[in-house]
Amino acid sequence: MPPKFQEHEKKRIRQKLLEEGRRRFETHGLRKTSVEDLTKAAGISQGAFYLFFESKEALFYELLLDEEYRIRGQLMRWAEEEAVTAESVRKFITESFRLISESALIRTMHLQGGLEQLVRKLPPEKLERNLTEDLDAMLHVVRKWQEAGILREERPELIVSMFRSIMLLSLHRKEIGETVYSDTIDLLVRVLVAGLCGCSAKEVPS
């Protein structure tokens, strides 16, 4: 019979699992973190873990949604406050790079195969939530830029897809080369923005 917890105990245990999950996932990744690791830190049995999360993947995914919500929120607030120019488009992409690169949770997910594990273990409709929220937010920004006459009249979905594609390069710093990574990304972003805004790369400040 599963243990019974008071409401205040449930809140405390759940928060402890989230905190310990973030710490271990960021350090060791999803694959190398076990339910036993998490429950020991929370002071509960492995069986009790499933009163709070259906799997360690579900716990990871909740943390990932919170992390992406935080990053998306920062970017959307920034985009709303900035004047719409080719320079602000470049800064938006560059800032996206920075925030994703600094997220240990996102970095370990991609570098240690966590994304593939999530896809296998979680229901497709659950994973779709993240993609839908991200797409909706980015479409709003891209349409705003198009309405201001800054971006070309391409399909907004394709522009968002291009941004997503270039963001993945933040996970391949070593393959690109540490010594040329920053300059490579800077040039690539300026060329991309120039193409979308109909100007030359020299007109997009670094």
Salt bridges, closest charged atoms under 4 A:
GLU7 OE2 - LYS10 NZ 3.45
GLU20 OE2 - ARG23 NH2 2.59
GLU20 OE2 - ARG24 NE 2.65
GLU26 OE2 - ARG22 NH1 3.01
GLU36 OE2 - LYS40 NZ 3.37
GLU62 OE1 - ARG14 NH2 2.80
GLU67 OE1 - ARG22 NH1 3.55
GLU67 OE2 - ARG70 NH2 3.04
GLU80 OE2 - HIS140 NE2 2.89
GLU80 OE1 - LYS144 NZ 3.97
GLU87 OE2 - ARG90 NH2 3.10
GLU87 OE2 - LYS91 NZ 3.97
GLU95 OE2 - ARG98 NH2 2.57
GLU102 OE1 - ARG98 NH1 2.86
GLU133 OE1 - ARG72 NH2 3.13
GLU133 OE2 - ARG129 NE 3.33
ASP134 OD1 - ARG72 NH1 3.92
ASP134 OD2 - ARG164 NE 3.28
GLU154 OE2 - ARG152 NH2 3.23
GLU175 OE2 - HIS172 ND1 3.66
GLU178 OE1 - ARG173 NE 2.91
ASP186 OD2 - ARG190 NE 3.16
